[in-house]
Amino acid sequence: MASPKIKNSHHILIAGTGRAGTSVLVQYLSAMGLETILGQSGTAVVGNEFSNAGLEHDLLNSSPTDWPYVIKSPWAYECIDSLLAHPNITLDAVVVPMRDLVESSSSRVILERGAILRGGAESSAEMANWENWATTSGGIIYSLNPVDQGRLLAVGFHHLLCKLIEKEVPIIFLSFPKFLVEPGYLYRTLKSLLPESATAKKSEEELVRILKKDKIRVGNEIKEKKKALGTEAKHKIKYPTKELLSGAAFTREMNRTKKKADEIRDQLARSKLREQFLLLSLDVSEKMTLGDVVTISKYKCIIDKIKKSEFCEDKNLPVGFSAIRYAMGHPDIFDSESDPFQHYIEFGRFEGRTW
């Protein structure tokens, strides 16, 4: 199905409880040829590094004339009545990814607690206000209690479906995470909404390109925490405790921080390899192109200071700092045969020098 030409009056709505692959779904539909927020000017960010959330539309405070064909809002239940009553809006279909309710609510709690940890608010005097906090994309609305959050999501979800069914709006349900990991399922289920040019092969290729499997995690996190604590559920529906979700959020932040540290360590290692390559290049080119004895002497002196510098691992050095490039880029440093590392730490960084 190609996007209608009637000035954005027809739409596909992606709704539900959220935290069920809806941002991936927007990226997928865009890649398959439908008009989404990703095709609008000024849109460059897909979610964020912590939650893979975003790409949503504020249906309450924006004009329908600004909406693309595909719109997404996990809070559509708050305005579904006015949306369906609008004379110039037609919902061609509503796509509802379905996820275990315990996982949906727990995912929001973990993301919100992660934001609190990153903001250093764990020991804040504002602890009493956390029940009304909503600070991060994909996070909590109204409550940090997973049971309360599950109830709120369920009530909103029920209201959404009741209104859609009453108005006979086509509803397409998707099982999460099945639609992300089972080849062919997503294409078969959404085929009626896709352009005629869309193929099963293209669908699979685009999904592989878009998908970040490490973001599908909360189910395993809860299971592992319960197993470690000896509190695995005996009943079909059992919500994790606040303490368990706080632990999951802490573990997630620790893993994220470790990954970031590993990336920085790799960057530093690559930087040192580049430095060694430059030093080697200078040793070789010295015999062929440097020419004048004074210049050769200055190069040798600076290289010797770089090799012996006690400032080479100073914490104030920026990632990727090149001592050779810094010395060669500033004639006064080169001419004075200064230690580039030391000069940057004591003077350069305060003078705003390039490196």
N, C-alpha and C positions, 0 to 999 in steps of 0.2 A: 504494500500500500504506500503510494507516494504521498509526501506531505501536501495537504490541501493548499490551494492557491488563495483561499478566502482569507485574507489579511489576519492571520493568527486568531480567527474565531473558533477554530477547531483545535483540540489538543488531546494528547495522550498524557495522562497523569500517572506518575509513579508515586505510590503512597503506601501506607501500612504503619508498622511500628518503628521503622527505621532500623539501623544497625544490621541490615540484612542484604548487603551488597548493592544497595540502590545507587551509590556513586559509580560503581563499576558498570551498572546497568545503563546509566546516562552515557558513559564513555563508549560502551558497546553500541548503543543505538546511534550515536553520532558517527562512529566508525562505519556503521552499516548504511549510512546515507540519510538518516533522519535529522531534522533541524533540532538542535539542543542548545543549551546555554554555552556550550563549547564553541559554537559557531558564531556567537555574538561578539562584536568588537569589544576589546578591553578585558575579555575573559582569558586568563592565562594560567590560573592556579587550579589544580585538581586536588581538592581536599587539603589535608595537611599531613605532616610526617608522623603524627601520633595516632590518628584515627582513620585515615583514608575517608574522611567525611567531607561534606560540602556539596557544591553544585546544586544548591537548593534555591527555590524561589519563595519570596515572601508574598504569599497570595493575598494577604490582608492589606499590605501597604504598598502595592505596586499596581501599575496599570496593565490590564490584559493585552493592550496593544503592544506592550513591550515584551510579551512572553514569546518564546519560540514554540514550535509545535509540541515538543516534549518538555513537560515541566515536572519538577520533583519537589515533594514536600512531605516529610514524615508527620507534619502537624496539620495535614489537610482536613482532618476531622474538625478542627476549630472553625473552619470557614466553609465546609462542604455545603451547608444550607444555602448560603449566599452565592456560592459558585454554581450550584445547580439551578438557582433561580435567576441567574444573570441572563438577560435576553440575547446577548451577543456571544455567549460562550457555549460551545458544544463539546462534551467529552466523548471522543470517538471510542476510547477505552481507558480503563484504569488498570494498571499493572501493579499487583500486590505481591511482593516477595514475602514468603512466610518463613519465620524462624521460631525456634523454640522460645517461648515467652520468658522463661528463666534466663536464657542466654541473652535475649534482647535487653532486658532490664539490667542484668549483671554487666553487660558490655558498657552501658551508659554509666553505671556506677564506677566501674574501673577507670574509664576515661576521665571522669570528673575527679576522682581521687588522684589520678595521675597528674592532672592539672594543678591540684592543690599541692602535691609534693613538689612539682617543679617550681611553684610560686613560693615555696617555703612557708605555706600557711598552716602546716600541721600543728605548730605550737602557737598559732595566732589566737588572740583574744576573741576573734570573730567566730569561734567554733560554734557558738549557739545559733549563728545565722546560716550554717551550712545547709539546713533543711530547705532553704529557698535559693540555693546557689545554682548558677548555670553559666559557667565560665569558659567552656571549651566546645569546639565543634564536635558533635556526636555525643556530648555529655548529658548531664542530668537536667531534667526540668522538675522543679518542685520538691523532690525528695532524694536523699542519699540512701534511703532504706530500700533495698532491692524488692521487698514485698510490696511496699507502697508504689514503687515505680512500675512494677508489673501490673498492679491494679489500674493505675492511671493509663498505661498503654492499652490495656484490655478494654477499658471503658471507651476510650477514644476510637479504638479499632472497631468495636461493636457499633458505635454511632455512625462511623464512616460507611460500613457495609450496609446497615439498615437504609440509609439515605440513597446509596447507589442502587440497591436492589429495588427500592420503591420507584425510582425514576428509570428503571430498566436500562441502566448504563452497563455495557459489556465489561465484565471483570475477568482478568486473566491472573490466575494464581501461579506463583513460582515457588518451588521448594528451595530454601537456602540451607546449606551451601551446595545442594545438588546441582543447581543451574550453573554454578561456577566450575564444577569439577567433572561433571558427567558429559562426555562429548555428545553433541547432537541434541541434547535435551532443550537447551535454551532456544536454539534455532527452530526446532519443531513447535515449541510452545508459542513463540512470538512471530512465526512465519506470516501470519495474516496481517501483521502490522508493518512488516518490512517492505522496502521497495522491491519491485519485480526483479531488479538486477542482483539482489542479495542471494548468495549461495551458501550451502552448508559448509563448503570448504573455506570461504571467506569468513564465515561466522567463527569457525574453529580457530583460524589463524589470528583473528582480531582478539578473541578472548584470551588466547595464550599470550599475546602481546600486552594486553591490559592488566591481566590478573596478577596480584601480589598475594601468593598463598600464605605468606607469613602473617598476613593481617587476619586470616581466619583462625582465631586462636582461643577465644574465651571459653568455648566448650571444654577444650583440653585443659586449660588453666584451672577451671573450677574442679574438674575431675581429679587432677593431680593434687590440688590443695586438699580436697576432701579425703583422698586416699592417704596423704601424708598425716592428716590429723585424725584419721580413723573415723570420719563422719560421713561416709558414703551413704547416699539416700536409700532408705528402705521403701519409700513410697514413690509413686510415679512422678508427682510434682513436689519438689522440695527446693525451696530457695536457699542459697548460700547465706551465711551470716555476714554481717558488716565486716567483722574481723577477717574472714576468709577473703572477701573482695579487696579489702585494704592490703592484705598480703599479696594478692595477685597483682594489684596496681604497683606495689613496691617492687615486686620481682620484675615486672615489665619495664619499669623505669631503670632498674639496675642493669637489665640486659641492654636497654637502649643506650645507656651511658657507656657501658663496656664496648658496644659496637662503635659508638662515636670515638671513644678513646683509641680503638684499634685502627679506625680510619685515619685519625691524626697521626698515629704512630707510623702508618704506612706512608703518609704524605711526607713525614720527616725523613723516613728512610730513603724515599725517592729523591728528596731534596739533597741529601748527603751524597747519593750516587751521582746526581747532576754536578754537584760541587767537585767531586773527585774527577769526573770526566773533563770539566773545565780546567782543572789543575793540570791534568795529563796533557790536554790540548795545548796549554800554554808552554809546558815543558818541551813539547815537540816543535811548536811553531816558533819558539824562541830562536832556534838554530837557523830557521829559514826566513823569517819575515820581520822580526823585531828591530833589527838593524842597529840602532844606536846603543852604546854601552850604558849610558845613564838610564835609559828607559828599561833595559834589561835588568839593571841593578835594582830599580824600583819594583819591578814585577817580582823578582826573586825575594826581595825583602817582604813585600806584602804577602806573597804565597807562604813564606816561612812563618809569618805572624798568624796567618789563618790556620795553618797546621798545628801551631802550638797554643792558640788562643784559649784562655780559660773562660772566655765569655761565649764560646760556641754553642753551649746548651743552656744559656740563660733563659729563664721563663718568660722574659719580656720580648724575646725575639719572635716576630710574626711567623706563622707557618709558611714554609716555602722561601724563607729569607735566603738570598744568595750573596755571600760576602764578596765574591769576585765581581758580580754585577753591580753591587753597591759601590765598591771602590772605583771601578771603571766608569761608573756613571757620574762621579763627583770628582772633578780634577783636583780640588783642594785636598781631598782625602788621599788620592793617588800620589800627589806630589809630596805630601808630608809623610808618606809611607806609614800611615796609621793602621792599627788593627781595625778592620772594618766592623767586626763584631762589637768591639769595645766602643768604637765611635758611635755606632747606632744606638747602643744602650745608653750612653752618657749624654749624647747630643742629638743624633739624627732623629730619633723618635719624637723629641720635643720640638724639633725644627720642621717636622713634617716632610722629611726627605723621602724621596722614592727609593725603593729597594728592588 
